[in-house]
Amino acid sequence: MKSSKDQTVINHMGKLELTLPSLDSPMKWASAGWSDMFKRPLYSFGYGAAFTLGGLLLTWFLFDIGWTAAIPVLAGGFMLIGPFFAIGLYAMSRRFEEGAEIDFSVTRPARFAEPQQLAYVALAMVLSFLLWSLIALFLLAIFTSGQSLALNDFVAFILTTPKGLILLTLGTVVGGILALFVFSFSALAIPILLEHEVDAMTAMTASLRVVKHAPGPMLVWAWIVGLYTLFGLATLFLGLIAVFPMMGHASWHAYREIVARPEIKKMTPAKKKPTKKPTRKAAK
């Protein structure tokens, strides 16, 4: 670890150079996220609308099958797997920096330096989501005695009964711990794999290491992400049309401040050996 007057730089496993953020960094990332979102609003808001539509369809499905009490579980799961679905937004912000043209092809996995390793990060996030779902449904089954409650009845149960308040407290604590863990290993992992030829474990441990050595700024960033997400969910997912792309773009700027970009090795063309021109023999 190297220290200077203004910043601390960590060499992570000899593969990544990490610069620890300051307390004012999260606000800069959020501001840059809003700025990126309006550079190509059609693509950014379209991305957010597609994600929001997916959330609304899943909510409608839970209503249709009578699992309305599971809607808060779905909302909590969004915070666990949301960073994975922001892949296209990271790539979009990178193209803004490069001055390249923007189109929806930026979401293709082939544009990642290590697309196969991305699958391992996604698997870790999905497993975390499944763990959260199992814990939440288990708590619901215990505290509601297995009854299927309508959404209005469930809200009343949560807010006005002793059992409901205990369930709300337990769910918030367990969900918060799990969300913080997922945030810690995924905050930088996916953008790292977009540019660096490293394995998933290196990318995830780099993210964890930044959270460990700069807990203040990263916790502030986690709070900002959490508050924006809660706003988006509280508006029946509609707020996510703007919030989701902003957070995706901002996460890219967080990565850019913390992780040094890989060196691009320029290939010099090999020198061609001079070829001897065939000489013609003079005819006698």
N, C-alpha and C positions, 0 to 999 in steps of 0.2 A: 504494500500500500504506500503510495507516494502522497505527501501533503505539500500544499503550497499555501500562499496567503489567502487565496480566494476559493480554492476547491480541493477536494480530495479525489485522487484517481486510484482505482483498484485494477490490478491486472488479474483477470479471472481465468484461472486454469491455463494461462498462456495463450488464450484464444480471443478474449474480449477485453477491451479497455473500458472501464466503467467510471464515469464522473458522477460523484454524489450530488444530488440536487439540493437547492437551498429552500428555505421556507416559502419564499415568494414564487418559486417555480410553478406550483400547481395552478395559480391564477394566470400565469403567462401561457401555460398549456391550454387552459380553457379558452382564453382570449384568441389564441391561434386557431383553436378548433372552430370557433364561430367564424373567424375570418375565412378559413378554408371552405366552410360550408357554403358561403355565398359566392365563392369563385366560380363554381359550376352548380348552382342551386338545383337545376333539373336532375342531375345525377345524385346529389347528396340527399335531397328530399325524396326522390324516387326510391333510393335505397332504404331510407327510413320508413316510407310508406309500405314497401314490400315487407319489411320486418314487422311493422304494426299489423298489417293484414294477416300475417301468419299467427300473431298472438290473438287476434280477434277470432280467427277460425278455430283455434284450439279452445278458446273460452266458450264459443258457441257449442263446440262438440261436448265439452264437459257439462254444459247446461242441458244439452239434448239427452245425455245418458243419465242425468240426475246426480252427477258428481259435483254439485256446485261448491261444496265445502273444499274441494281440491283446487279451486281457482287461486286462492292465496298461495298454495304450494307451487303452482305454475308460475305465479308472479315472482316468488322467491327464487325459483330456478332460473329465471331470466338473468339475474345478477351473476349466476355461476357460469352460464354458457354464452352470454352476450358477447364477450370479447372475440370469440371464435367467428361469429357471424359478421364481425366488423372488418373482415379480411380485405374486402374490396375498398373500404374507406382508407385503410392504411396505404394500400397501393395507390389510391387516388392522390393522397397527400404527397407521396413520394414523387408522383408524376408532376404535381404542381411545382415541386422544388426543381425538377429537371427541366421544366418548361415544355414537357411533352404533351401530345394530344391526349384527351381523356375520352375513353369509351368503356363500355361494360366488360371488355375483355380483361380489364385489370383484375377481375375476380378469379381468373383461371389459376389453378394450383401450379401450372407450369411456370408461372412467373416467380415462384418462390425459389430461393437458392436451395432449400432442402424441403421439397414438398412431402417426401415420405416421412420425415421427422415431424412435420406438422400434424400428421395423423396421430402420433403418440401424445402430443399435447392435447389434441381434441379428445382422445380417449380418456385422459386424466380428467378433463373437464366434464365429460359425459358421466364417468363413474362417480364424480362428486355430485352431479345432479341426481343420479339414481340413488345415491346414499341419502341425500337430502329428502328425496321423495319418500323413501322407505321410512325414515325417521318421522317425517311429518305425518304420513298416513298412519303410522303406528300410534303416535300421540293422539291423532284425531279419533282413532278407533277406541282408545282407552277412555278419553275424556267425554266422548259423546255416546259411549256404550254401543258403538257400532251403528247408531241411527244415522239415516241420510237426511240431512237438514237442508231446507231451502236457503238460498243465500241470505235473505232478510233474517230468517230465524237464526242462522249461523252467526251473523254479525251481532244480533241481540244476545246470543249465548256467550260470545267472546267478551262482550263489553259489560254485561250486567250480572253475570253469575260468578261465584267464587271459582268454580271449575274452569270456566272460560278464561278468567284472568290468569289462572295458573298456566293454562294451555298457551295463552298469548305470550306470557313471560318465557316459558320454556322454549317455545318455537322461535321467539326473537333471539334468545341467547344462543341456542344451538345453530340456528340459521346464520346469525352474525359471525360466529366463530368459523363456520364452514366457508362463508363468503369471504372472510378475511384471508383464510388459508388459500383459497382459489385465486383471489386477487394477488396474493404474494407471489405465487409461482407463474401466473399468466400475464401480469401487467406488462411485462416486456418480452415474454417468450415468443409470442407470435410475430411481432415486428422484427425481432432478432432473426428468426428463421426466414423472413422475407429477403434478407440481404446477406446473412452470414452462413457460410458452409460449416455449421456446427451441428451436433446432435441435440435431440430434444432435452436430454438431461442437462447438458451444458447451458442451454437457453433458460430452462426453468430455474436452475440453481443460481444463475446470474441474477434473475429477477428477485429470488429470495434473498440473495446477498445484498442487493441494493436496499430492500426493505429492512434488513437487519442493521445495516450501517447508517441508514438515513430514515429512521422510523418516523420522525416528525413530518417531513415533507410528504412521504408516501402515505401516511395516515390521513393527512389533510387531503391528498388527492383521492384517497378511498372515500372520505366523507363527501367530497364534491361529487364523485361518481354516484355514490349512494343517494344523495339528496336529489340529484337530477333524475335518477332512475325512479325514485319514489314519486316524484312529480309526474313523470311520464305514465307510470302505472295508475296513479290516482285519477288521471284524466281518461280512464278507460282505454289505456294504451295510445290514445290519440296524440298525447304530448310527445310520444316516442318518435313521431315523424320528424321532429326537429332535434330532440334530445339525443337520439341514438346516433345520427351522423355526426353531431357535434362532438360526442364523446369518442367516437372512432377517430376522427381527425385529431382531436386533442391528444389521444393516446399515442399517435404517431409522433407528435412533437415532444411528448415525454420521452419516448425512446430516443429521438434524435439528440436531445440534450444529454442524456445519460450514457448512451452507448456510442462509442466511436465507430464511424463507418468503416467497412472493410477496404483495404487497399486494392485498387483495381490494377491488376498486373497487365501491362500492355505487351502483347506478343509482337516481337520484332520479326519481320519476315527473314527467313534464312537466305543467306547470300548464295546466289546461283553460281556454280562453277562455270567459268567461260568455256564455251564449246568451240572446238576447232572446226573451222569451215573446211569441208572437203575440197581438196585441190584437184583440179582437172589436169590430167596429163595431156600435154600438147600432142596432137596427132602428127606423126611423121609423114 
